[in-house]
Amino acid sequence: QVQLVESGGALVQPGGSLRLSCAASGSGFDTYHMGWYRQNPGNQREWVATITAGRRTNYPDSVKGRFTISRDNARNTVYLQMSSLKPEDTALYYCNNLQRSWSWGQGTQVTVSS
């Protein structure tokens, strides 16, 4: 069973930047399309970025131009570079494959506030 460990979250001021990391255990990571997701209490988990096995990326309009997803298959790690952060980006951030078939990690908290 693949385990996911997210890290890099922090308290940051509006307009700031953060880089999140998600390390996956196990083999075959390079064959999976990966995604970042976020959730606030009482809300559904929201998709925020995708990177395919071929490194094609996609984003919802809410983060396009501000967030960049990347991957390092040698490290079994996917990253989310976030810039021009807004208070509405505050959430618990998670990664998973696009089918969301792996158990969710603990997430990493991003708080955007002055």
C-alpha positions in Angstrom: 0.0 0.0 0.0 1.4 3.3 -1.0 1.8 5.9 1.7 1.8 9.6 1.0 3.5 12.2 3.2 2.8 15.9 2.5 5.0 18.7 3.8 5.9 22.3 3.4 2.7 24.0 4.6 3.0 27.2 6.7 1.5 30.5 7.6 2.2 33.0 4.9 1.1 36.6 4.1 -1.1 37.4 1.1 1.1 37.6 -2.0 3.7 35.2 -0.6 4.9 31.9 -1.9 5.3 28.3 -0.7 6.5 25.0 -2.1 4.7 21.9 -1.0 6.1 18.4 -1.3 4.5 15.0 -1.3 6.6 11.9 -1.0 5.1 8.5 -2.0 6.4 5.1 -0.9 6.4 2.1 -3.1 7.2 1.4 -6.7 5.6 2.5 -9.9 5.2 6.1 -9.0 6.4 7.2 -12.4 3.5 5.5 -14.1 0.8 7.4 -12.2 -0.9 10.7 -13.0 -0.7 12.7 -9.8 -2.8 15.5 -8.4 -2.9 18.0 -5.6 -6.1 18.7 -3.7 -7.2 20.9 -0.9 -10.0 20.9 1.7 -11.4 23.2 4.4 -13.6 21.9 7.2 -17.2 21.4 6.0 -16.2 21.5 2.4 -15.5 18.9 -0.2 -12.0 18.2 -1.3 -11.1 20.4 -4.3 -8.7 19.6 -7.1 -6.0 22.2 -7.6 -3.4 20.6 -10.0 -2.6 17.6 -12.2 0.6 16.3 -13.6 0.5 13.3 -15.9 3.1 10.5 -16.2 4.2 12.4 -19.3 4.5 15.6 -17.3 1.5 17.4 -18.9 -0.1 19.8 -16.3 -3.5 21.2 -15.8 -5.1 23.6 -13.3 -8.5 25.0 -12.4 -9.0 28.7 -13.2 -8.8 29.5 -9.5 -5.1 28.8 -9.3 -3.9 28.9 -13.0 -1.0 31.2 -13.4 -0.2 31.1 -9.7 0.4 27.4 -8.9 2.9 25.1 -10.6 2.9 21.3 -10.2 6.1 19.3 -10.9 7.4 15.8 -10.1 10.7 14.1 -9.4 10.3 10.4 -10.2 13.7 9.5 -8.9 12.5 10.8 -5.5 8.9 9.5 -5.8 7.9 13.1 -5.0 5.4 15.6 -6.5 5.7 19.3 -5.7 3.3 22.3 -5.7 4.9 25.7 -6.1 2.4 28.3 -5.0 2.8 32.0 -5.6 0.7 35.2 -5.2 -1.1 33.4 -2.5 -4.6 34.6 -1.4 -6.5 34.1 1.8 -8.9 31.9 -0.1 -6.0 29.5 -0.7 -6.1 28.6 3.0 -6.7 24.9 3.3 -5.3 21.5 4.1 -3.4 20.3 1.0 -3.1 16.7 0.0 -1.7 14.8 -3.0 -2.9 11.5 -4.5 -3.1 9.8 -7.9 -5.8 11.0 -10.2 -8.1 8.1 -9.3 -7.6 9.0 -5.6 -7.1 5.3 -5.0 -4.3 5.5 -2.5 -5.0 6.2 1.2 -4.9 9.9 1.9 -1.9 11.3 3.9 -2.2 13.7 6.8 -2.1 16.7 4.5 -0.1 19.9 5.1 -1.8 23.1 6.3 -1.5 26.3 4.3 -2.7 29.5 6.0 -2.7 32.7 4.1 -3.3 35.6 6.4 -1.8 39.0 7.4 
